[in-house]
Amino acid sequence: MDNIFIKKEELNEWTQKHFKEDLVSVDDLIRVIEDLDNEVDRVKEEYEDYKQMIKDNYEPISPYKMYGVSENEFH
């Protein structure tokens, strides 16, 4: 596939930002897609780790407890 090229202008705007040349080889395009796929996997894993950290370290609290007032004060 080294001899197949795509005009940069035919790529979407976001993809165009990854290339300086006017013609992009299919191999280069595939490489960028693979890199992005890996980045998505990394971000998903980071997000799942973050969610787990929140579950492990924080607990939901009522507004009454948050502000140090009794629920009875409002009835």
Secondary structure, DSSP 8 states (H G I E B T S, - for coil): -TT-EEEGGGS-HHHHTT--SSEEEHHHHHHHHHHHHHHHHHHHHHHHHHHHHHHHH-----HHHHHT--GGGG-
